[in-house]
């Protein structure tokens, strides 16, 4: 067998890992959406504005932090602006646009954070032992470091 091919067991591990993440993530997003009306994208934008920019970021920095292309983010921000969650304004001295969380957006984020935390605990953390957490942490650190450099090489 070619070293680049996966055997049945390896493919099974990959599918199990991927499926578990999708199910857990889907449950968290579902709980959040049902209780707040925010989509995954809405939450991602609002959370990043607060976490990385103290409520405001250049649109390109926001796109980069979400790993979204400029067009996707622009369309999403248009919908969020219509709902009063964010606003965009051209930068005075430079080219570009600044995205700013509105009071309504901050309120929606504040409402969503405890719901998201509860969902993460319910659907993920409560299922883990201390040993599981230690193993997952080590795996995440190791694969983050190795995957970041190897993705750029391919």
PyMOL commands that set and color helices and strands:
alter all, ss='L'
color gray80, all
select helices_A, chain A and resi 8-36+40-53+59-66+70-82+103-123+125-127+130-153
alter helices_A, ss='H'
color red, helices_A
select strands_A, chain A and resi 56-58+86-90+97-101
alter strands_A, ss='S'
color yellow, strands_A
deselect
rebuild
show_as cartoon
